[in-house]
Amino acid sequence: MKQKKPVLFNKIGRDILKKELMKEPFDRVTASFYIYHPIQNPQQFRDELFIAWDKLNVFGRIYIATEGVNAQLSVPEQYWKLFLESMNSFSILKNISIKKAIQDGNSFFKLTIKVREELVAYGVHQDTYNMDLVGNHLTAEEYNQALEKPDTIIVDMRNYYESEIGKFETAIVPDVEISKELLPEVKRILKGKEEEKILLYCTGGIRCEKASSYLMNHGFKNVNQLQGGIIQYAHDIKEKGLKSKFIGKNFVFDERLGERVTDHVIASCHICGTSCDTHTDCKNDACHILFIQCDTCEKELEGCCSEACCEFAKLPIEEQKIRRKDPTQVISRTFFDSRIKPKLNQNI
């Protein structure tokens, strides 16, 4: 009898999966982890993880490369212990640190595991860093103490739209949109500060890990990073009764788009300027730009980023498809950043 091949990909449609998620009669635990460790056969390891975690109804986004693993997951609460046992069954993942989310919620609706060239798409040459030599890891208390010193330099190692809704108050925020721009820009910003104390932070720590190595390889002597990133920091300040020097929300790359750390709202609606820190995805399928929108503008524009997008989204689907084929009719620059969105103001 021919043995049935294991399922290695989820082929059910997005809308169906979301509906199934909403019907689940149990809670889920959102968590994340990363590890830099050589993997000889990323594709084989990827398939083994998918088989193991699909059985436990785990959702999430996991990247695997020859340099290690980066994972954000949603695990059924009743399977959490089995999930940990599964983690420990893989030698590379045994007993590594797993960070639970600051706030739970419907974070993922399917399991996606991909093999990539890099865990973080910095795109820098391997000769520019050495993962055996990384910055000092500081606890929340040590990080707060370092921030009290006037000569300390703190750098946000995330993209600008993440920093827009939450950050350490005195942090330098590089004006970049994609990860490939980040390391060269940070090196440029810090030029001449090679002898000074540098503090780095990011969401969960993985971006700082390679960034700290990159800076040290370029002559920076005192590079430090926030242990476990913003996620671990938020847990630690709460448990230890420390004052949070991070204000606002922690941006996350899942359906939640953010976790509240403090009550501060440091951003504003991209449409009307009202105080707001809620990210949303433009409901126009030809746009899908990520932007900040208040409740009033969300109702007026029906979840779109502009009147033009709102009008386009109301067109019959077949007409939308036809118009998308002509870039002179549907492509332009958005009014609040450089990403592409539809243009409907030229009599199309």
C-alpha positions as CSV (number, residue, x, y, z in Angstrom):
1,M,0.0,0.0,0.0
2,K,1.4,3.4,-1.0
3,Q,2.1,5.6,1.9
4,K,0.4,9.0,2.0
5,K,2.7,12.0,1.7
6,P,2.7,14.5,4.6
7,V,1.1,17.9,3.9
8,L,3.8,20.5,3.8
9,F,1.8,23.6,2.9
10,N,-1.5,25.2,3.7
11,K,-3.6,25.6,0.6
12,I,-6.8,26.9,2.1
13,G,-7.9,30.4,1.1
14,R,-7.2,33.4,3.4
15,D,-10.8,34.4,3.9
16,I,-11.8,30.8,4.9
17,L,-8.9,30.5,7.3
18,K,-9.8,33.8,9.0
19,K,-13.4,32.7,9.5
20,E,-12.3,29.4,10.9
21,L,-10.0,31.3,13.4
22,M,-12.9,33.4,14.6
23,K,-14.9,30.3,15.3
24,E,-12.3,28.6,17.5
25,P,-13.7,27.8,21.0
26,F,-10.3,28.1,22.7
27,D,-7.6,30.7,23.4
28,R,-4.2,30.9,21.7
29,V,-0.8,31.9,23.0
30,T,1.2,34.3,20.8
31,A,4.9,33.9,21.2
32,S,8.2,34.4,19.4
33,F,11.8,33.2,19.4
34,Y,15.0,33.3,17.4
35,I,18.3,31.6,17.3
36,Y,21.5,32.2,15.2
37,H,22.9,28.7,14.7
38,P,24.2,27.0,11.5
39,I,21.6,24.8,9.7
40,Q,23.1,22.5,7.0
41,N,19.8,21.7,5.3
42,P,17.2,24.5,5.9
43,Q,14.7,22.9,3.5
44,Q,14.7,19.6,5.4
45,F,14.5,21.3,8.7
46,R,11.6,23.5,7.4
47,D,9.6,20.4,6.4
48,E,10.2,18.7,9.7
49,L,9.0,21.7,11.6
50,F,5.9,22.1,9.4
51,I,4.9,18.4,9.9
52,A,5.4,18.7,13.7
53,W,3.6,22.0,14.3
54,D,0.8,21.5,11.8
55,K,-0.3,18.5,13.9
56,L,-0.6,20.9,16.9
57,N,-2.6,23.4,14.9
58,V,0.1,26.0,15.3
59,F,-0.2,29.1,13.2
60,G,2.6,31.7,12.5
61,R,5.3,32.9,10.3
62,I,8.7,31.2,10.6
63,Y,11.8,31.9,8.6
64,I,14.7,29.4,8.3
65,A,18.1,30.1,6.8
66,T,21.5,28.5,7.0
67,E,22.2,31.0,9.8
68,G,19.3,30.0,12.0
69,V,15.6,30.4,12.8
70,N,13.3,33.4,13.4
71,A,9.7,32.6,14.5
72,Q,6.5,34.3,15.5
73,L,3.8,31.8,16.5
74,S,0.2,31.3,17.7
75,V,-0.3,28.1,19.7
76,P,-3.6,26.7,21.0
77,E,-3.5,27.2,24.7
78,Q,-4.3,23.5,25.4
79,Y,-1.3,22.5,23.2
80,W,1.3,24.8,24.8
81,K,3.0,22.1,26.8
82,L,3.1,19.8,23.7
83,F,4.5,22.6,21.7
84,L,7.4,23.1,24.2
85,E,8.0,19.3,24.1
86,S,8.1,19.6,20.3
87,M,10.6,22.5,20.5
88,N,12.9,20.5,22.7
89,S,12.8,17.5,20.4
90,F,14.8,19.5,17.9
91,S,18.4,19.9,19.2
92,I,18.8,23.4,17.7
93,L,15.7,24.6,19.5
94,K,16.1,22.8,22.8
95,N,15.7,25.1,25.9
96,I,16.0,28.4,23.9
97,S,14.2,31.5,25.2
98,I,10.6,31.9,24.1
99,K,8.9,35.3,24.6
100,K,5.2,35.4,25.0
101,A,3.4,38.3,23.5
102,I,2.6,41.5,25.5
103,Q,-1.0,41.2,24.5
104,D,-2.7,38.1,23.1
105,G,-5.2,38.3,20.2
106,N,-5.8,36.8,16.8
107,S,-2.3,37.2,15.5
108,F,-2.0,34.5,12.7
109,F,-4.5,32.4,10.9
110,K,-2.2,29.8,9.2
111,L,1.2,28.2,9.4
112,T,3.8,29.6,7.1
113,I,7.4,28.4,7.2
114,K,9.8,29.7,4.5
115,V,13.4,29.2,3.7
116,R,15.3,32.5,3.2
117,E,18.8,33.7,2.5
118,E,18.8,35.8,5.7
119,L,16.7,35.8,8.9
120,V,16.7,39.6,8.7
121,A,16.9,41.0,5.2
122,Y,19.8,43.4,5.8
123,G,21.6,42.4,2.6
124,V,25.1,43.1,4.0
125,H,28.1,41.0,3.0
126,Q,29.1,38.2,5.4
127,D,32.5,39.8,5.8
128,T,30.9,42.8,7.5
129,Y,29.8,40.9,10.6
130,N,30.7,37.9,12.8
131,M,27.8,36.3,14.7
132,D,30.3,34.9,17.3
133,L,31.0,38.4,18.3
134,V,27.9,40.4,19.3
135,G,27.0,43.3,21.6
136,N,26.4,43.0,25.4
137,H,22.9,42.0,26.3
138,L,21.4,44.3,28.9
139,T,18.4,43.5,31.1
140,A,15.5,45.9,31.5
141,E,17.0,47.3,34.7
142,E,20.5,47.6,33.2
143,Y,19.0,49.3,30.1
144,N,17.1,51.8,32.2
145,Q,20.3,52.6,34.2
146,A,22.3,53.1,31.0
147,L,19.6,55.5,29.6
148,E,20.1,57.7,32.7
149,K,23.6,58.5,31.6
150,P,23.8,61.7,29.5
151,D,26.6,60.4,27.2
152,T,24.6,57.2,26.1
153,I,23.5,57.0,22.5
154,I,20.3,54.9,21.9
155,V,19.3,53.8,18.4
156,D,16.1,52.2,17.2
157,M,16.9,49.3,14.9
158,R,13.4,49.1,13.4
159,N,11.8,50.8,10.4
160,Y,10.3,54.2,10.8
161,Y,6.7,53.1,10.7
162,E,7.4,50.9,13.8
163,S,9.0,53.7,15.7
164,E,6.1,56.0,14.8
165,I,3.8,54.5,17.3
166,G,6.2,53.6,20.1
167,K,9.9,54.1,21.0
168,F,12.3,54.9,23.8
169,E,12.0,58.7,24.3
170,T,15.6,59.7,23.5
171,A,16.2,57.2,20.7
172,I,17.7,58.1,17.3
173,V,15.2,56.9,14.7
174,P,16.8,56.3,11.3
175,D,14.5,57.4,8.5
176,V,14.4,54.2,6.6
177,E,11.6,52.1,5.1
178,I,13.3,48.8,4.5
179,S,15.9,46.7,6.4
180,K,18.5,46.9,3.6
181,E,18.8,50.6,4.2
182,L,19.2,50.3,8.0
183,L,22.7,49.2,8.8
184,P,24.6,51.6,6.4
185,E,22.4,54.4,7.6
186,V,23.0,53.7,11.3
187,K,26.8,53.5,10.7
188,R,26.6,56.8,8.9
189,I,24.6,58.4,11.8
190,L,27.1,57.1,14.4
191,K,30.2,58.1,12.5
192,G,32.7,59.6,15.0
193,K,31.0,57.9,18.0
194,E,33.1,54.8,17.9
195,E,34.3,55.2,21.5
196,E,30.9,56.0,23.0
197,K,28.4,53.8,24.6
198,I,25.8,52.6,22.1
199,L,22.4,51.1,23.0
200,L,20.4,49.2,20.4
201,Y,16.8,47.9,20.6
202,C,14.3,46.3,18.4
203,T,11.1,44.2,18.7
204,G,12.4,40.9,20.0
205,G,16.2,41.1,19.7
206,I,17.0,39.4,16.4
207,R,17.7,42.6,14.4
208,C,20.0,44.0,17.1
209,E,22.0,40.7,17.2
210,K,23.4,41.1,13.7
211,A,23.4,44.9,13.9
212,S,25.6,44.9,17.0
213,S,28.0,42.5,15.3
214,Y,28.0,44.8,12.2
215,L,28.8,47.9,14.2
216,M,31.5,46.1,16.2
217,N,33.1,44.9,13.0
218,H,33.2,48.6,11.9
219,G,35.1,49.8,14.9
220,F,32.5,50.6,17.5
221,K,33.9,49.5,20.9
222,N,31.0,49.7,23.4
223,V,27.8,48.2,21.7
224,N,24.9,47.0,23.8
225,Q,21.5,45.6,23.0
226,L,18.2,45.2,24.9
227,Q,17.9,41.6,26.0
228,G,14.8,40.1,24.4
229,G,13.9,43.4,22.8
230,I,10.8,45.5,23.5
231,I,8.7,42.4,24.2
232,Q,10.9,41.1,27.0
233,Y,11.4,44.7,28.3
234,A,7.6,45.2,28.6
235,H,7.2,41.9,30.6
236,D,10.2,42.8,32.9
237,I,9.2,46.3,33.8
238,K,5.7,45.0,34.8
239,E,7.0,42.1,36.8
240,K,9.8,44.1,38.6
241,G,7.8,47.4,39.0
242,L,10.3,49.4,36.9
243,K,9.4,52.6,35.1
244,S,9.0,52.1,31.4
245,K,11.2,54.4,29.4
246,F,9.6,52.9,26.2
247,I,6.4,54.9,25.4
248,G,3.5,54.0,23.3
249,K,2.9,50.7,21.4
250,N,5.2,48.0,20.2
251,F,4.6,47.4,16.4
252,V,4.2,43.7,15.5
253,F,4.2,42.0,12.1
254,D,0.9,40.1,12.5
255,E,-2.8,40.7,12.4
256,R,-2.7,42.7,15.6
257,L,-0.2,45.3,14.2
258,G,0.6,46.5,17.7
259,E,0.8,45.8,21.4
260,R,0.1,48.5,24.0
261,V,3.1,49.0,26.4
262,T,2.1,52.4,27.9
263,D,-0.9,54.7,27.6
264,H,1.1,57.3,25.6
265,V,-0.2,58.0,22.1
266,I,2.7,59.5,20.2
267,A,1.4,59.2,16.6
268,S,-1.4,60.9,14.7
269,C,-3.8,60.0,12.0
270,H,-2.2,60.3,8.5
271,I,-5.4,61.7,7.1
272,C,-6.6,64.3,9.6
273,G,-3.8,64.6,12.1
274,T,-5.9,63.5,15.1
275,S,-3.9,61.8,17.9
276,C,-4.0,58.1,17.0
277,D,-1.7,55.1,16.9
278,T,-3.8,52.5,15.1
279,H,-2.1,51.0,12.0
280,T,-4.4,49.7,9.3
281,D,-4.1,48.3,5.8
282,C,-5.8,50.2,3.0
283,K,-8.9,48.2,2.0
284,N,-8.3,49.0,-1.7
285,D,-6.8,45.8,-3.0
286,A,-4.7,47.8,-5.5
287,C,-3.1,49.8,-2.7
288,H,-2.8,47.9,0.6
289,I,-0.6,50.6,2.1
290,L,0.1,50.4,5.8
291,F,-0.9,53.7,7.5
292,I,-2.3,55.2,10.7
293,Q,-6.0,56.1,10.7
294,C,-8.4,57.3,13.4
295,D,-12.0,55.9,13.8
296,T,-13.6,58.9,12.2
297,C,-11.5,58.7,9.0
298,E,-11.9,54.9,9.0
299,K,-15.7,55.3,8.8
300,E,-15.6,58.2,6.3
301,L,-13.1,56.5,3.9
302,E,-14.4,52.9,4.6
303,G,-10.9,51.7,5.7
304,C,-9.1,53.3,2.7
305,C,-6.3,55.7,2.9
306,S,-7.8,58.4,0.6
307,E,-11.0,59.3,-1.3
308,A,-9.4,58.1,-4.5
309,C,-8.7,54.7,-3.0
310,C,-12.3,54.6,-1.6
311,E,-13.7,55.3,-5.0
312,F,-11.5,52.7,-6.7
313,A,-12.5,50.0,-4.1
314,K,-16.2,50.6,-4.9
315,L,-15.7,49.8,-8.6
316,P,-16.7,46.3,-9.9
317,I,-13.9,43.8,-9.4
318,E,-13.6,43.2,-13.2
319,E,-13.2,46.9,-13.9
320,Q,-10.6,47.2,-11.1
321,K,-8.6,44.3,-12.7
322,I,-8.7,46.0,-16.1
323,R,-7.5,49.3,-14.7
324,R,-4.6,47.7,-12.7
325,K,-3.1,46.5,-16.0
326,D,-2.4,50.1,-17.0
327,P,0.2,51.6,-14.7
328,T,-0.4,55.1,-16.1
329,Q,-3.9,55.0,-14.7
330,V,-3.5,53.4,-11.3
331,I,0.0,54.1,-9.9
332,S,1.2,57.2,-8.1
333,R,2.9,58.3,-4.9
334,T,0.9,58.5,-1.7
335,F,0.7,61.8,0.1
336,F,2.4,60.6,3.3
337,D,5.3,58.4,2.2
338,S,7.0,57.1,-0.9
339,R,5.2,53.8,-1.3
340,I,3.0,53.2,-4.3
341,K,-0.8,53.5,-4.3
342,P,-3.5,53.9,-7.0
343,K,-4.2,57.3,-8.6
344,L,-7.7,58.2,-9.6
345,N,-7.5,61.9,-10.0
346,Q,-6.6,62.0,-13.7
347,N,-9.9,61.3,-15.3
348,I,-9.4,57.6,-15.6
